[in-house]
């Protein structure tokens, strides 16, 4: 009887080991297969605006933004000495490349959807990475990739404030290829 019990325990243990090593991990545990979101990808896969708002988005690199506020003041002492007080407060925002971003609210998307740039109609996307209130805007460049929108001085608008881009300024918007397959009902991208 004890021999039969030991063999059953061994058999169960062996089956668990086989299942652990040979079965695919659950989809939620696998890292995303990130590919650049391009106009060609949207057109070729006929990804609708509705599906674009349902995708998870990623940055190609970590993004580091910085905003500095300088509060300077001075006082003149009784003996005529000028005392300068300079207080600087820096705000730093870090968005990691593996953090998921989601499309902004429908109202904000409608405001930003299409822009005219150099007499060309381009698509822009608004994404939230840290909270529902923050937003980064990506615009389609000449090559069809979606890049961070910057002003003429290279600064980026984030959370309705202007930040200097310290690192990751040339980010490209990425999506998980498997999500595109899911929304299209195909399995063309591996």
C-alpha positions, 0 to 999 in steps of 0.5 A: 500500500505504501509503495502505491502511495509513493508512486502516486505522489511521484506521478503527480509531482512528475505531472506538475513538473512537466506542466510547469516546463512545457505549458506556456505561461499565462498571457498576462505574465508574458512581456509585450512584444513591442513594435512601432506604431506607424501609419502603415500598420494602422492602414494595413491592419485596418485598425479603427479609431475605437481599437486605437483607444483600447490598445496599451501603448509603450515608449521605445525608451525611458523618458526623463522630463524636467521643469525648473522654477526659480524664485529669486529675491533680494534684500538690502541691509542697513549698511548697503549690502545686497543679499541675494536669495536664490531658491530653485525647485526642480520637478522631474518626471520619469516615464519608463518604457515598460509602463503602459499608456492609455489613450486620453479621454474621447473629448481630448482625442477629438480635439487633437485627432488631426492636425495640419502641418506643412500643408499635410494632414497628420494624425496625433494621439494623446496618451496618459501614462501616470494618471488620467490627468497627465497627457503626452501628445504624439504626432505622426512624423514624415516617416509615419512613426508617432513621435513626441510632440515638441515646441520650437525649442524642443520642449514637451507639454506634459500635464498642461505644463512645459518641460525640458526633455533631458533623456528619451526625447526621440521616443517612438510610440510602441504597441504590443503586436499581440494586441493588434492581432487580438483586435484584428482577429488574426495572428499575423504578427509573432 
